[in-house]
C-alpha cells in the first residue's frame, strides 16, 4: 500500500526534474540558445503571449539570436520585452528582424549565472521536499485509517527518503553539469 502511494507520486518528482531542466535551459552559457528568449512574455494585441507563439526564433550564429515575428507590428513590443527582461540583452531592430548579439561572458557574469543556477536548483529541491511532505501525509493518513500498521508507516518513510535522496542526487548532477558548462571559457 505504501509502495503504491510512493509510485503514484513518482510522476510528480519527474515533473519537478523536467521543470528544473527547462529552467536551466533559460540560463545563458557561452552560446546563444533559443530557450533564452522563447518564453519571454510579449504584449501581443493586449494579451501577454510567449515569444515562441508570435515569432520564429533562430540561432544563425553561435552568439546571435534572430527573432522574426509573424507580424511586423509587434517588433517594438518584442524589443521592449527583451529590454525589460532580466537577461541584460540589447536587441537590435532592423525593421524586419530583431537580432540579439550575445557578448562573451566575463568571470563576474559567469559567477552571477552560477548564483542563479544555485537558486533554481534549490527551488527544485524545495519542490521535491513538498512532494515528499504530501506523500508522508498520505502515509500517515493510511495508518490513522488502520489500512497499514505502524511498522509499514516507518518502512514507508525510509523508502520515501531513498526516493527523495535519489531525486536530490539527480538535481545535483544536473546542477554540476550546467555549472561546468557555464564556467567553461
C-alpha positions in Angstrom: 0.0 0.0 0.0 2.8 2.4 0.9 4.8 1.5 -2.3 1.7 2.3 -4.4 1.4 5.7 -2.7 5.1 6.5 -3.5 4.9 5.2 -7.0 1.8 7.2 -7.7 3.7 10.4 -6.9 6.9 9.5 -8.8 5.5 11.3 -11.8 5.4 14.5 -9.7 9.1 14.0 -8.9 9.8 13.6 -12.6 7.9 16.7 -13.4 10.0 18.6 -10.9 13.2 17.4 -12.6 11.8 18.2 -16.0 10.8 21.7 -14.9 14.3 22.2 -13.4 15.9 21.2 -16.7 13.6 23.6 -18.6 14.6 26.5 -16.3 18.3 25.7 -16.7 17.8 26.0 -20.5 17.0 29.6 -19.9 20.3 30.3 -18.2 22.9 31.7 -20.5 26.1 29.8 -21.2 28.7 30.8 -23.8 26.5 30.0 -26.7 23.2 31.5 -28.0 20.1 29.4 -27.3 16.5 29.8 -28.4 15.4 28.8 -24.9 16.9 32.0 -23.6 14.1 34.1 -25.1 11.3 31.8 -26.2 9.2 32.1 -23.0 9.5 35.8 -22.6 6.1 37.3 -22.4 5.3 39.9 -25.1 2.3 42.3 -25.1 0.6 41.0 -28.3 -2.5 42.9 -29.2 -3.4 43.4 -25.5 -2.6 39.9 -24.3 0.7 38.6 -22.9 2.0 35.8 -25.1 5.2 33.8 -25.1 7.6 34.9 -27.8 7.7 31.4 -29.3 4.0 31.8 -30.2 4.3 35.1 -32.0 7.7 34.8 -33.8 10.2 32.5 -35.4 13.3 32.3 -33.2 16.6 31.1 -34.7 20.3 30.9 -33.9 22.1 31.8 -37.2 25.5 32.1 -35.4 27.0 30.9 -32.2 26.4 34.2 -30.4 23.4 35.6 -32.2 19.7 35.1 -31.8 17.3 36.2 -34.6 13.6 36.8 -33.9 11.3 37.2 -36.9 7.8 38.0 -35.7 4.8 36.8 -37.8 3.5 40.4 -37.8 5.9 43.3 -38.0 3.5 45.4 -35.9 4.9 43.7 -32.8 8.6 44.3 -33.4 8.6 47.2 -30.9 6.8 45.1 -28.3 9.3 42.2 -28.7 12.2 44.6 -28.3 10.6 46.1 -25.2 10.0 42.7 -23.6 13.7 41.8 -24.2 14.9 45.0 -22.8 12.7 44.7 -19.7 13.7 41.1 -19.0 16.5 40.3 -16.5 18.6 38.9 -19.3 20.6 42.1 -19.8 20.4 41.8 -23.5 20.5 44.6 -26.1 18.1 43.8 -29.1 18.8 45.4 -32.5 15.6 46.1 -34.5 16.2 46.4 -38.3 12.5 46.8 -39.2 12.2 43.1 -40.3 14.0 41.0 -37.7 15.3 41.6 -34.1 18.8 40.4 -33.6 20.4 39.9 -30.2 24.2 39.7 -30.2 25.4 37.9 -27.0 28.6 39.3 -25.7 31.3 36.9 -24.4 30.7 36.1 -20.7 33.3 37.6 -18.3 34.2 35.9 -15.0 31.9 38.1 -12.9 28.9 37.4 -15.2 29.6 33.7 -15.1 29.6 33.8 -11.3 26.2 35.7 -11.3 24.8 33.0 -13.6 26.1 30.3 -11.2 24.3 32.0 -8.4 21.0 31.9 -10.4 21.7 28.3 -11.1 22.1 27.6 -7.4 18.8 29.4 -6.7 17.0 27.3 -9.3 18.5 24.0 -8.0 17.3 25.0 -4.5 13.8 25.7 -5.9 13.9 22.2 -7.4 14.9 20.6 -4.1 12.1 22.5 -2.4 9.5 21.2 -4.8 10.9 17.6 -4.2 10.5 18.2 -0.4 7.0 19.5 -1.0 6.1 16.3 -2.8 7.7 14.3 0.0 5.5 16.0 2.5 2.4 15.2 0.5 3.3 11.5 0.3 4.2 11.4 4.0 0.9 12.9 4.9 -0.9 10.3 2.8 1.1 7.5 4.5 0.2 8.9 8.0 -3.5 9.1 6.9 -3.3 5.4 5.8 -2.0 4.5 9.3 -4.7 6.6 11.1 -7.4 4.9 9.0 -6.0 1.5 10.0 -5.1 0.4 6.5 -1.4 0.0 7.3 0.4 -0.7 10.6 3.0 1.5 12.3 5.9 -0.7 11.1 4.7 -0.2 7.5 4.4 3.5 8.1 8.1 3.8 9.2 9.4 1.4 6.5 7.4 3.6 4.0 9.1 6.7 5.4 12.5 5.0 4.8 11.6 4.1 1.2 10.3 7.6 0.6 13.5 9.1 1.9 15.5 6.9 -0.5 13.4 8.1 -3.4 13.8 11.7 -2.3 17.6 11.2 -2.0 17.7 9.7 -5.5 15.9 12.8 -7.0 18.1 15.2 -5.0 21.2 13.4 -6.4 19.8 13.9 -9.9 19.2 17.6 -9.3 22.8 17.9 -8.0 24.3 16.1 -11.0 22.3 18.3 -13.4 23.4 21.4 -11.5 27.1 20.4 -11.6 27.0 19.7 -15.3 25.4 23.1 -16.0 27.9 24.9 -13.8 30.8 23.3 -15.7 29.1 24.4 -18.9 28.7 28.0 -17.6 32.3 28.3 -16.2 33.9 26.8 -19.3 35.7 29.6 -21.2 
